[in-house]
Amino acid sequence: AFKIILKDPAVKGILVNIFGGIMKCDIIANGIVAAAKEVNLSVPLVVRLEGTNVQQGKDILANSGLPIVPADDLGDAAKKIVAEVRKAA
């Protein structure tokens, strides 16, 4: 999905908001990290995770070596992505 999103030159940042119980947050976090590395992500990325294995997911993101900004809820994520995009401009 990052490849498709980043084809648009108007994209200045990415906000991922996961709130669910069926899919495990650790699996999602591993996918986010792999995708970000694959596309050599050059725009800010804010991720909000909530659900099964949320702490493991947050740990994966934090230990990825990537500048992924964690968020606690959707409002927090929105504020953070705006701030990160402004900082990167």
Helices and strands as residue ranges (DSSP letters): H 2-6, E 14-20, H 25-38, E 45-51, H 54-62, E 68-71, H 74-88
